[in-house]
Amino acid sequence: MDRINNRIAQVYGYAVCFITVVTMLISIKSVVDAIVDLTDPIRAEGGGYGRMGRSLTNFEVYKLDARREPQRPEPYPANAGTTTSTAMRDTLSDDQLRRMYDAEREQAIGNAKFRATRTLIGSLLLITLSAILFVVHWRWLKRRDELPVTS
């Protein structure tokens, strides 16, 4: 019976070590992705496109997207029939578009940085906990292997 218990303990210890190694490998990939996202957060956020589907990588492209945007009816127009979104879009100056672009870009960068930082911290914590579990179980297994087997 003692031999069966010894085998069960050994299988448990090696299974925990194997699972922690797999967890660390997956977490390392998440750490790398988060670091890449932190280096270029605008591309991490929706591939460089904002909430309205406009490119946020370049102001000139953003301006072209804003000018080409198909007409959408306003959900609650102030004066029905007098103001359309096309007329409003055509009257926006470059300065107004620049402010909209900057605001949307800053929001996208902030969101991407927050998500990347959260992923980075979580993955590093998971790597640390996995490493601790691995070391504890590996040492325990080595001590068990050094003990004389009693029949």
N, C-alpha and C positions, 0 to 999 in steps of 0.2 A: 504493500500500500504506500509505503514511503517513497518507493521508486516512481509510482504514478504521480504522486503529489509533486515530486521533484521535476518531472517532465512537464506537468501543467504550469508550474511556476516558471520554468525555462521558456516554454512557448509564450506565456504571457509577457515576460520580459523582452523577448526578441520581437514580439508583435508591437509592443509599445515603441521600441526603438525604431522599427521599420516605419510605423505611422508617423513618428516625429520627423524622420528624415524626409518623407514625402511632403509633410506639412511645411517644412522649412523650404523645400524646393519650390513649392507653389507660392509661398509667401515672398521668396526672393524675386520671383517674376512680378509680383504685385509691387514690390519696392522699386524695381527698375521702371515699371510703367509709371508709377507716381513721380519718380525723379524726372523722367522725360516730360511728363505733363507739367511739372513745375518749371522746366526750362523753357517751354513754349506753351503757356496756358491758353492763348487765343486759339491755337489749333486743336488743343485738347477739348475745348468747349464746342461740341457740335461740328468739328471739322473746319472751323473758321467762319461759321454762319451763326447769326444771332437769332433771337426769338422770332423776328419777322421774316426769316429766311434770307436776309441780306448778308453779303460778305462783310466780315469785320476785319479782314486782313489788310485792306487798303481803302482809303477814303474815296478815291475816284471810282472804284468798283461799287462801293456802297452807294454813292450818289447815282450811278447808272441804274443800279437795282431799284433804288427809291423812285426814280423817274419812270422806269419801265413797268413798275408794279401795276397789275391789273386793278381796275376800279372796283372798290369794295364799298357797298352801301354802309353808311354810318348806322350803328344800331339805334341811336337816339339822337337824330339831328335836332339842332337847336331851332332852326327855322326850316321846316320841311320844304324841299324843292329849291331853296336859295343857295345852300352851301353843299357842295359835293366833295368827296375826298379827292377827286381828280383836280378840282380847282384849288383845293388847299395844298395838294402836293406840288402843283405847278407854281404856287406863290411862295413856297419855302425858299429862302435864300440859302446860299452856300454856308453862311454862318450858322443858320438854324439847323441845316443838315449836319454841319460839323459838330454842333452841340449834341444832337441826337446820336450821331455816330460815336462820339467820345463817351457819352453816358452808357450806351448799349455795350460798347467795347469794355469799359471799366467794370460793368456788371458781369459780363461774360468772363473776364479775367479773374475777378474776385470769386465767382462761383467755381471756376476750374481750380484755382489755388486752394480753396477750402476743401473741395473733394479730394484733391491730390494729397494735401496735408493729412486729412483724416485717414486716407488709405495708407499713407506712409507710416503714420503712428500705429495704426492697427496692425499692419503687417510686421513692423519691427517688434511690437509687443508679442505677437504670435511666434515670431522667430525666437525671441528670448525665452518664452515659456516652453517652447518645443525643445530648445537646447538644454534647458534645465531638466526637463523630464528625461531627455535622452541620457544626459550625464548621470543622473541619479539611477536610472534603470540599468545602464551599462555597468556602472560600478557595482551595483547589487548583483548583477549576473556574474561578474568576474569573481566577486567574493563567494558566491554559491559554487562556482566551478572549482575554487580552491579548497572547499571543504571536502573532507573524506566522505565517500559514499558508504552509508551503513545499510546492511541488508536485513 
